Amino acid sequence: MNFKDKFAGESGEKAERDELQALGADEVLNAELNAELEPALDEALRNFRLSVHAWSEAVLSRPQKVLVASPHKRLARLAVGWALGGVLVASGVSAGVWQHHRQEMKIAAMRAAERERPVAQQQKQQARVEDEDLLANVDSDVSREVPAAMEPLAQLTAEDGTK
Amino acid sequence: MATGEEISAEEFSAVVIKHRPHIFRFLLASTRDVDLAEGLTQECFLKAHRNWASFRGESTAMTWLMRIAINLQKDHWRNRRMQFWRQTRTNAVDLGEASEWLSSGESSAEQQLLARERVKQVWKAVEGLSERQRTVFLLRYVEESELSEIARTTGLSEGTVKAHLSRALARVRAELGGKR
């Protein structure tokens, strides 16, 4: 699409001619535009032009903002950046070390537990044997020490057991 | 100046220095928005630099640049209309503020007040013009372009330019309280 099409939109040459006819003949427009403007209108248009020119010049002549970082600010920003980076690295490393340390502790505890397991089992076994011996002794002791008055009853239970 | 081929940085720099005030002024008058006018002016020269090879020198560089500026402005308003649901911010100054830029000269305070009031009325009339009428009016009465030059810039026939100008003038007259 060329500029004319873009600016004129859908109205082509024919639409332009129609528009022109509707607005008035070319000669009339020429006469109107070539005639001197009324003094009030002429002055208003001149002042309008001057005010737009003054406004535009004022904007263009104002100091333009150029964002250039000063060396001090740049150095400070660099230092802050490095410091933050250092903190991040240090915290990352210490977190890793702490994690490693925890794992090592856990492994050591597991190993210690493994080492202590046979001893504990042996102790448990020994305790069980001692308990059994004790119970056996108690049984024999108790059976031997039945009072005389209870002897017949003890014999009866012994007979029941043999049956 | 090189046309139809790449332009050197020095040459383009000279083009910018020469034509930027005109382009900016036209866009400022069209939008009454300093930030928007500055943005569109930058965009205009960026586009001109990218497409310099397509400038064949059939018109002046000023005419070519003004065409780009008008198109960018049209695209901007069209996009804004299309994006009506988005929250858009406008920095356009009000008519009173736009009229404050008239230099006091040697006139009395009363005359200055009257002159500013008249300029405000012209701004009000310009605000009510159609896009084409406003473009033609500003090119004629702010940039002081000839009718033939306006026709080349806008791509309209000279007759249509006259018709739009006549309509625009009638509106300004009516706003100023003269004959319609």
Interface residues (C-beta under 8 A of the other chain):
Chain A: N2 F3 K4 D5 K6 F7 A8 E13 E16 E19 L20 L23 G24 D26 L29 N30 E32 L33 L37 E38 A40 L41 E43 A44 L45 N47 F48 R49 L50 S51 V52 H53 A54 W55 S56 E57 A58 V59 L60
Chain B: R20 P21 F24 R25 L28 A29 V34 A37 E38 R67 I70 N71 K74 A98 S99 E100 W101 L102 S103 A115 R118 V119 Q121 V122 W123 R132 Y141 V142 E144 L147 T154 G155 L156 S157 G159 T160 K162 A163 L165 S166 R167 L169 V172 R173 L176 G178
